[in-house]
């Protein structure tokens, strides 16, 4: 005996399968209905865009009903009345204290070892003119504790940082030519000057260079302190070193040069460190 429920379901499936398919619409009618749907979608999108634009335009007036129109500000990089375009004076530096500037000479035997390790086979061509230990040694394991400056027969200089009896140059090659005078008036050339940590809140600062024959005295000052400290001078080269207690950064150092009459010939605070059009690596 058959199940009535199963028979009813089977009858329904047969009836659905036997229904004739819906008549196909003519091609023109299909295109007309598709165009109508497309226009309806575009009309809704356009209305939404117009509403959003109107809201954006009206929003400033709603939020700031009494705000007057503002004139356009100066272009980036344009000079303003309260910002003169002239060269600025050095900015004040953070608080610091120069705790020592005294150097100690390095003996001839140690100096020879330093130059040999620094210059290699070229060492025999140079003779030292300044060899000193700095007031404090760098706290870095391979940091400097002294400076040796040497010169060859062509008046070309080399500089080697020392650590004990070993020398090292940051120039490539170590005998990079340092025989030019780049500063205004061709009075001073800067060698490899640097600062290095010397313990918590302490720094070692070293300034080295070459000076013209008319320069009789070279001094250095630090930050916004006008106090000037004499440099070690010999054979046309100078070395100035200082131990400084300071904040997170050491103060800037400025070089000054004087003639035999005490007239200042060069002040790094107010004069450029390199001569215009000189090119090369003499300035800092």
KOLLUM-911334 format. One record per residue (C-alpha): x, y, z; residue number from 1. Coordinates in pm, 1 decimal, always signed. Layout:
<recs>
@east->X | north->Y | up->Z | loti->NUM
...
</recs>
This chain:
<recs>
@east->+0.0 | north->+0.0 | up->+0.0 | loti->1
@east->+138.6 | north->+335.3 | up->-94.8 | loti->2
@east->+196.0 | north->+626.4 | up->+140.6 | loti->3
@east->-43.7 | north->+921.6 | up->+75.3 | loti->4
@east->+219.9 | north->+1173.4 | up->+172.5 | loti->5
@east->+469.1 | north->+1028.7 | up->-72.0 | loti->6
@east->+204.8 | north->+1018.0 | up->-344.6 | loti->7
@east->+111.9 | north->+1380.3 | up->-286.6 | loti->8
@east->+476.0 | north->+1488.9 | up->-307.4 | loti->9
@east->+530.7 | north->+1288.8 | up->-622.9 | loti->10
@east->+214.9 | north->+1432.2 | up->-778.3 | loti->11
@east->+333.2 | north->+1784.2 | up->-698.7 | loti->12
@east->+673.9 | north->+1724.7 | up->-853.9 | loti->13
@east->+514.2 | north->+1585.5 | up->-1167.1 | loti->14
@east->+282.7 | north->+1883.4 | up->-1193.6 | loti->15
@east->+570.4 | north->+2131.5 | up->-1152.3 | loti->16
@east->+774.6 | north->+1956.7 | up->-1413.9 | loti->17
@east->+488.0 | north->+1952.1 | up->-1650.0 | loti->18
@east->+427.0 | north->+2327.5 | up->-1632.9 | loti->19
@east->+506.7 | north->+2498.4 | up->-1964.2 | loti->20
@east->+799.3 | north->+2744.6 | up->-1953.2 | loti->21
@east->+726.1 | north->+3118.1 | up->-1936.7 | loti->22
@east->+708.6 | north->+3273.9 | up->-2279.5 | loti->23
@east->+1034.1 | north->+3448.0 | up->-2379.1 | loti->24
@east->+1017.4 | north->+3829.7 | up->-2405.3 | loti->25
@east->+1104.6 | north->+3992.4 | up->-2731.2 | loti->26
@east->+1458.8 | north->+4132.9 | up->-2747.7 | loti->27
@east->+1340.3 | north->+4498.4 | up->-2764.7 | loti->28
@east->+1138.6 | north->+4451.6 | up->-2445.0 | loti->29
@east->+1436.1 | north->+4296.0 | up->-2263.5 | loti->30
@east->+1654.3 | north->+4595.5 | up->-2359.4 | loti->31
@east->+1384.2 | north->+4844.0 | up->-2253.6 | loti->32
@east->+1347.4 | north->+4688.2 | up->-1909.1 | loti->33
@east->+1726.5 | north->+4673.7 | up->-1856.9 | loti->34
@east->+1758.5 | north->+5042.7 | up->-1949.2 | loti->35
@east->+1480.2 | north->+5129.4 | up->-1705.7 | loti->36
@east->+1660.9 | north->+4946.7 | up->-1422.5 | loti->37
@east->+1992.8 | north->+5119.2 | up->-1509.4 | loti->38
@east->+1835.2 | north->+5465.5 | up->-1503.3 | loti->39
@east->+1667.3 | north->+5391.3 | up->-1172.8 | loti->40
@east->+2003.0 | north->+5289.4 | up->-1012.7 | loti->41
@east->+2185.3 | north->+5597.1 | up->-1148.0 | loti->42
@east->+1913.1 | north->+5827.5 | up->-1028.6 | loti->43
@east->+1936.0 | north->+5693.5 | up->-674.0 | loti->44
@east->+2317.9 | north->+5721.9 | up->-669.9 | loti->45
@east->+2309.2 | north->+6078.2 | up->-802.2 | loti->46
@east->+2056.5 | north->+6183.7 | up->-541.4 | loti->47
@east->+2273.2 | north->+6038.4 | up->-264.3 | loti->48
@east->+2583.8 | north->+6218.9 | up->-395.6 | loti->49
@east->+2399.6 | north->+6551.2 | up->-417.4 | loti->50
@east->+2271.3 | north->+6512.0 | up->-62.4 | loti->51
@east->+2623.3 | north->+6435.1 | up->+67.6 | loti->52
@east->+2772.4 | north->+6735.0 | up->-115.4 | loti->53
@east->+2508.0 | north->+6969.3 | up->+20.0 | loti->54
@east->+2568.7 | north->+6842.4 | up->+371.7 | loti->55
@east->+2949.3 | north->+6894.5 | up->+341.3 | loti->56
@east->+2904.7 | north->+7247.3 | up->+209.2 | loti->57
@east->+2662.0 | north->+7340.3 | up->+482.3 | loti->58
@east->+2854.8 | north->+7178.3 | up->+768.8 | loti->59
@east->+3110.8 | north->+7461.6 | up->+829.1 | loti->60
@east->+2834.9 | north->+7719.4 | up->+846.8 | loti->61
@east->+2645.3 | north->+7506.9 | up->+1098.5 | loti->62
@east->+2948.3 | north->+7438.6 | up->+1318.7 | loti->63
@east->+3095.4 | north->+7793.6 | up->+1296.9 | loti->64
@east->+2808.9 | north->+8031.0 | up->+1217.0 | loti->65
@east->+3000.9 | north->+8347.0 | up->+1319.3 | loti->66
@east->+3358.8 | north->+8262.8 | up->+1210.1 | loti->67
@east->+3491.9 | north->+8536.9 | up->+977.8 | loti->68
@east->+3674.4 | north->+8435.6 | up->+660.7 | loti->69
@east->+4051.0 | north->+8404.8 | up->+706.1 | loti->70
@east->+4312.5 | north->+8545.0 | up->+473.5 | loti->71
@east->+4553.1 | north->+8286.9 | up->+331.1 | loti->72
@east->+4870.6 | north->+8246.1 | up->+538.5 | loti->73
@east->+5224.7 | north->+8286.7 | up->+404.2 | loti->74
@east->+5358.9 | north->+8016.5 | up->+178.1 | loti->75
@east->+5598.4 | north->+7766.9 | up->+328.1 | loti->76
@east->+5947.5 | north->+7907.1 | up->+306.1 | loti->77
@east->+5832.2 | north->+8268.6 | up->+257.0 | loti->78
@east->+5986.2 | north->+8534.9 | up->+481.8 | loti->79
@east->+5757.3 | north->+8696.3 | up->+738.9 | loti->80
@east->+5778.3 | north->+9028.9 | up->+916.7 | loti->81
@east->+5866.4 | north->+8874.2 | up->+1253.5 | loti->82
@east->+6114.4 | north->+8622.9 | up->+1107.1 | loti->83
@east->+6406.0 | north->+8809.7 | up->+947.7 | loti->84
@east->+6580.1 | north->+8628.4 | up->+665.3 | loti->85
@east->+6932.1 | north->+8725.9 | up->+774.1 | loti->86
@east->+7176.7 | north->+8472.3 | up->+915.0 | loti->87
@east->+7088.0 | north->+8366.8 | up->+1267.9 | loti->88
@east->+7330.8 | north->+8389.0 | up->+1557.1 | loti->89
@east->+7432.0 | north->+8063.0 | up->+1730.6 | loti->90
@east->+7148.0 | north->+7927.5 | up->+1941.9 | loti->91
@east->+7208.9 | north->+7909.3 | up->+2317.6 | loti->92
@east->+7339.9 | north->+7569.0 | up->+2417.2 | loti->93
@east->+7236.8 | north->+7361.1 | up->+2715.4 | loti->94
@east->+7412.7 | north->+7404.3 | up->+3049.0 | loti->95
@east->+7763.8 | north->+7259.4 | up->+3053.1 | loti->96
@east->+8095.4 | north->+7289.6 | up->+3234.0 | loti->97
@east->+8444.8 | north->+7262.2 | up->+3087.6 | loti->98
@east->+8621.5 | north->+7053.5 | up->+3350.2 | loti->99
@east->+8967.0 | north->+7028.2 | up->+3191.8 | loti->100
@east->+9172.6 | north->+7133.7 | up->+2889.9 | loti->101
@east->+9524.3 | north->+7026.9 | up->+2988.7 | loti->102
@east->+9704.0 | north->+6784.6 | up->+2757.0 | loti->103
@east->+10014.6 | north->+6575.5 | up->+2824.4 | loti->104
@east->+10290.6 | north->+6504.7 | up->+2570.4 | loti->105
@east->+10340.2 | north->+6153.9 | up->+2432.3 | loti->106
@east->+10699.0 | north->+6032.0 | up->+2426.5 | loti->107
@east->+10884.1 | north->+5983.6 | up->+2096.7 | loti->108
@east->+10894.8 | north->+5602.1 | up->+2111.1 | loti->109
@east->+10520.9 | north->+5567.8 | up->+2170.7 | loti->110
@east->+10450.8 | north->+5825.9 | up->+1901.6 | loti->111
@east->+10649.6 | north->+5624.3 | up->+1649.8 | loti->112
@east->+10445.5 | north->+5313.3 | up->+1734.5 | loti->113
@east->+10122.4 | north->+5508.8 | up->+1700.6 | loti->114
@east->+10215.1 | north->+5639.3 | up->+1355.8 | loti->115
@east->+10329.6 | north->+5294.3 | up->+1240.8 | loti->116
@east->+10000.3 | north->+5131.0 | up->+1337.9 | loti->117
@east->+9801.6 | north->+5420.8 | up->+1192.8 | loti->118
@east->+9983.0 | north->+5477.5 | up->+861.2 | loti->119
@east->+10149.4 | north->+5145.8 | up->+791.5 | loti->120
@east->+10427.3 | north->+5164.3 | up->+533.0 | loti->121
@east->+10365.6 | north->+5537.5 | up->+483.6 | loti->122
@east->+10464.8 | north->+5620.2 | up->+841.6 | loti->123
@east->+10830.3 | north->+5671.8 | up->+756.0 | loti->124
@east->+10738.8 | north->+5965.1 | up->+529.4 | loti->125
@east->+10588.3 | north->+6167.9 | up->+814.5 | loti->126
@east->+10733.9 | north->+6327.1 | up->+1122.7 | loti->127
@east->+10514.6 | north->+6418.9 | up->+1420.9 | loti->128
@east->+10454.1 | north->+6783.0 | up->+1506.9 | loti->129
@east->+10199.0 | north->+6732.4 | up->+1788.7 | loti->130
@east->+10152.2 | north->+6421.7 | up->+2003.1 | loti->131
@east->+9940.7 | north->+6463.6 | up->+2317.1 | loti->132
@east->+9712.8 | north->+6275.8 | up->+2553.5 | loti->133
@east->+9369.9 | north->+6434.1 | up->+2598.0 | loti->134
@east->+9238.5 | north->+6559.1 | up->+2936.5 | loti->135
@east->+9010.2 | north->+6255.0 | up->+2956.1 | loti->136
@east->+8988.8 | north->+5931.6 | up->+2759.4 | loti->137
@east->+8681.5 | north->+5818.9 | up->+2570.9 | loti->138
@east->+8474.7 | north->+5565.3 | up->+2761.8 | loti->139
@east->+8438.9 | north->+5355.9 | up->+2446.9 | loti->140
@east->+8666.5 | north->+5052.8 | up->+2443.8 | loti->141
@east->+8834.6 | north->+5164.4 | up->+2121.2 | loti->142
@east->+8779.5 | north->+5538.1 | up->+2169.6 | loti->143
@east->+9066.9 | north->+5787.6 | up->+2167.5 | loti->144
@east->+9280.1 | north->+5898.0 | up->+2457.5 | loti->145
@east->+9514.0 | north->+6118.7 | up->+2254.3 | loti->146
@east->+9599.0 | north->+6271.8 | up->+1917.3 | loti->147
@east->+9906.9 | north->+6266.4 | up->+1694.2 | loti->148
@east->+9941.7 | north->+6506.9 | up->+1399.5 | loti->149
@east->+10231.0 | north->+6455.3 | up->+1156.6 | loti->150
@east->+10346.3 | north->+6620.9 | up->+834.8 | loti->151
@east->+10552.7 | north->+6511.6 | up->+532.4 | loti->152
@east->+10807.2 | north->+6700.2 | up->+320.7 | loti->153
@east->+10529.9 | north->+6836.4 | up->+96.2 | loti->154
@east->+10356.0 | north->+6993.5 | up->+399.6 | loti->155
@east->+10070.4 | north->+6745.6 | up->+389.9 | loti->156
@east->+9926.7 | north->+6653.3 | up->+727.1 | loti->157
@east->+9787.5 | north->+6335.4 | up->+878.8 | loti->158
@east->+9596.8 | north->+6290.2 | up->+1202.4 | loti->159
@east->+9583.1 | north->+5973.6 | up->+1410.3 | loti->160
@east->+9369.3 | north->+5914.8 | up->+1715.1 | loti->161
@east->+9545.6 | north->+5714.5 | up->+1983.8 | loti->162
@east->+9445.0 | north->+5443.2 | up->+2226.1 | loti->163
@east->+9742.8 | north->+5350.1 | up->+2435.7 | loti->164
@east->+10024.6 | north->+5276.9 | up->+2189.6 | loti->165
@east->+9794.1 | north->+5219.4 | up->+1890.6 | loti->166
@east->+9689.5 | north->+5475.0 | up->+1632.1 | loti->167
@east->+9388.1 | north->+5494.0 | up->+1402.7 | loti->168
@east->+9275.9 | north->+5738.0 | up->+1133.9 | loti->169
@east->+8919.2 | north->+5806.2 | up->+1026.3 | loti->170
@east->+9044.1 | north->+5936.9 | up->+689.5 | loti->171
@east->+9046.0 | north->+5710.0 | up->+386.0 | loti->172
@east->+9324.8 | north->+5662.1 | up->+306.9 | loti->173
@east->+9493.6 | north->+5758.6 | up->+636.9 | loti->174
@east->+9726.3 | north->+5988.3 | up->+438.3 | loti->175
@east->+9436.5 | north->+6184.0 | up->+289.1 | loti->176
@east->+9586.0 | north->+6519.5 | up->+181.1 | loti->177
@east->+9535.6 | north->+6793.2 | up->+442.6 | loti->178
@east->+9737.2 | north->+7082.8 | up->+306.9 | loti->179
@east->+9466.7 | north->+7330.7 | up->+204.6 | loti->180
@east->+9326.9 | north->+7634.7 | up->+382.2 | loti->181
@east->+8952.5 | north->+7667.2 | up->+321.2 | loti->182
@east->+8831.5 | north->+7929.3 | up->+567.4 | loti->183
@east->+8771.6 | north->+8295.7 | up->+473.2 | loti->184
@east->+9109.4 | north->+8453.0 | up->+401.3 | loti->185
@east->+9255.7 | north->+8100.6 | up->+377.7 | loti->186
@east->+9356.8 | north->+8110.9 | up->+742.7 | loti->187
@east->+9235.1 | north->+7784.3 | up->+893.8 | loti->188
@east->+9164.3 | north->+7430.3 | up->+779.5 | loti->189
@east->+8978.5 | north->+7181.1 | up->+997.0 | loti->190
@east->+9097.1 | north->+6823.2 | up->+1029.7 | loti->191
@east->+8903.3 | north->+6534.8 | up->+1187.6 | loti->192
@east->+8744.5 | north->+6704.9 | up->+1487.4 | loti->193
@east->+8513.2 | north->+6495.5 | up->+1703.0 | loti->194
@east->+8345.8 | north->+6442.1 | up->+2039.0 | loti->195
@east->+8317.6 | north->+6113.0 | up->+2225.7 | loti->196
@east->+8147.7 | north->+5996.9 | up->+2546.5 | loti->197
@east->+8374.0 | north->+5992.9 | up->+2852.0 | loti->198
@east->+8137.8 | north->+5855.1 | up->+3113.9 | loti->199
@east->+7786.8 | north->+5949.5 | up->+3229.1 | loti->200
@east->+7722.7 | north->+6313.5 | up->+3140.2 | loti->201
@east->+8085.0 | north->+6367.4 | up->+3031.9 | loti->202
@east->+8236.4 | north->+6414.3 | up->+2687.5 | loti->203
@east->+8576.5 | north->+6443.5 | up->+2526.9 | loti->204
@east->+8596.0 | north->+6710.9 | up->+2258.7 | loti->205
@east->+8890.5 | north->+6732.8 | up->+2018.2 | loti->206
@east->+8953.1 | north->+7004.7 | up->+1758.6 | loti->207
@east->+9243.8 | north->+6979.5 | up->+1516.6 | loti->208
@east->+9353.3 | north->+7166.9 | up->+1207.6 | loti->209
@east->+9610.7 | north->+7356.8 | up->+1005.4 | loti->210
@east->+9667.5 | north->+7732.1 | up->+1013.2 | loti->211
@east->+9833.7 | north->+7992.1 | up->+791.2 | loti->212
@east->+10172.7 | north->+8149.3 | up->+877.1 | loti->213
@east->+10014.6 | north->+8481.8 | up->+979.5 | loti->214
@east->+9821.1 | north->+8308.1 | up->+1258.6 | loti->215
@east->+10007.3 | north->+8336.2 | up->+1589.3 | loti->216
@east->+9744.2 | north->+8198.7 | up->+1827.4 | loti->217
@east->+9451.6 | north->+7957.4 | up->+1799.1 | loti->218
@east->+9189.8 | north->+7927.7 | up->+2070.8 | loti->219
@east->+8857.7 | north->+7748.8 | up->+2108.1 | loti->220
@east->+8535.5 | north->+7837.1 | up->+2289.7 | loti->221
@east->+8236.1 | north->+7620.0 | up->+2371.6 | loti->222
@east->+7865.9 | north->+7682.7 | up->+2337.6 | loti->223
@east->+7751.5 | north->+8030.9 | up->+2435.8 | loti->224
@east->+8037.2 | north->+8073.0 | up->+2686.5 | loti->225
@east->+8280.1 | north->+8339.2 | up->+2554.2 | loti->226
@east->+8573.6 | north->+8189.6 | up->+2747.5 | loti->227
@east->+8850.5 | north->+8090.2 | up->+2504.6 | loti->228
@east->+9098.9 | north->+7811.2 | up->+2571.8 | loti->229
@east->+9440.1 | north->+7801.9 | up->+2397.5 | loti->230
@east->+9518.4 | north->+7520.5 | up->+2154.7 | loti->231
@east->+9849.2 | north->+7333.7 | up->+2129.6 | loti->232
@east->+10027.8 | north->+7468.1 | up->+1821.6 | loti->233
@east->+10333.6 | north->+7336.1 | up->+1635.5 | loti->234
@east->+10452.3 | north->+7294.1 | up->+1277.3 | loti->235
@east->+10147.1 | north->+7469.2 | up->+1129.0 | loti->236
@east->+9899.4 | north->+7241.6 | up->+1310.5 | loti->237
@east->+9688.2 | north->+7287.5 | up->+1621.3 | loti->238
@east->+9512.3 | north->+7054.8 | up->+1865.1 | loti->239
@east->+9259.6 | north->+7157.7 | up->+2129.8 | loti->240
@east->+9102.0 | north->+6907.0 | up->+2366.6 | loti->241
@east->+8857.1 | north->+6946.0 | up->+2652.5 | loti->242
@east->+8667.3 | north->+6739.0 | up->+2903.8 | loti->243
@east->+8310.9 | north->+6867.5 | up->+2928.6 | loti->244
@east->+8025.5 | north->+6786.5 | up->+3165.6 | loti->245
@east->+7700.0 | north->+6840.4 | up->+2984.8 | loti->246
@east->+7349.0 | north->+6718.2 | up->+2924.3 | loti->247
@east->+7255.9 | north->+6466.1 | up->+2657.5 | loti->248
@east->+7478.3 | north->+6634.9 | up->+2396.3 | loti->249
@east->+7813.0 | north->+6816.8 | up->+2416.1 | loti->250
@east->+7818.6 | north->+7189.5 | up->+2335.3 | loti->251
@east->+7940.6 | north->+7309.0 | up->+1995.1 | loti->252
@east->+8300.7 | north->+7422.1 | up->+1966.1 | loti->253
@east->+8419.1 | north->+7739.2 | up->+1787.5 | loti->254
@east->+8772.3 | north->+7811.0 | up->+1663.3 | loti->255
@east->+8933.4 | north->+8157.7 | up->+1684.2 | loti->256
@east->+9258.2 | north->+8271.3 | up->+1519.6 | loti->257
@east->+9471.9 | north->+8576.1 | up->+1611.2 | loti->258
@east->+9778.4 | north->+8743.4 | up->+1466.2 | loti->259
@east->+10092.8 | north->+8836.9 | up->+1658.1 | loti->260
@east->+9936.0 | north->+9170.0 | up->+1763.6 | loti->261
@east->+9633.9 | north->+9002.0 | up->+1920.7 | loti->262
@east->+9396.5 | north->+9100.3 | up->+1641.3 | loti->263
@east->+9132.6 | north->+8838.4 | up->+1578.1 | loti->264
@east->+9160.9 | north->+8714.3 | up->+1220.4 | loti->265
@east->+8896.6 | north->+8444.7 | up->+1228.5 | loti->266
@east->+8590.7 | north->+8366.2 | up->+1442.7 | loti->267
@east->+8403.9 | north->+8050.1 | up->+1362.1 | loti->268
@east->+8094.0 | north->+8182.8 | up->+1539.8 | loti->269
@east->+8037.8 | north->+8450.6 | up->+1278.8 | loti->270
@east->+8231.4 | north->+8337.1 | up->+971.9 | loti->271
@east->+8167.1 | north->+8036.8 | up->+748.6 | loti->272
@east->+8384.5 | north->+7734.3 | up->+809.0 | loti->273
@east->+8454.7 | north->+7681.2 | up->+439.1 | loti->274
@east->+8561.3 | north->+7914.5 | up->+163.1 | loti->275
@east->+8295.3 | north->+7956.7 | up->-108.7 | loti->276
@east->+8378.7 | north->+7774.8 | up->-427.3 | loti->277
@east->+8659.7 | north->+7581.9 | up->-265.8 | loti->278
@east->+8503.9 | north->+7236.6 | up->-289.0 | loti->279
@east->+8690.8 | north->+6948.5 | up->-133.4 | loti->280
@east->+8690.2 | north->+6822.7 | up->+221.1 | loti->281
@east->+8876.9 | north->+7089.2 | up->+410.8 | loti->282
@east->+8580.4 | north->+7247.7 | up->+590.8 | loti->283
@east->+8342.5 | north->+7115.4 | up->+849.0 | loti->284
</recs>
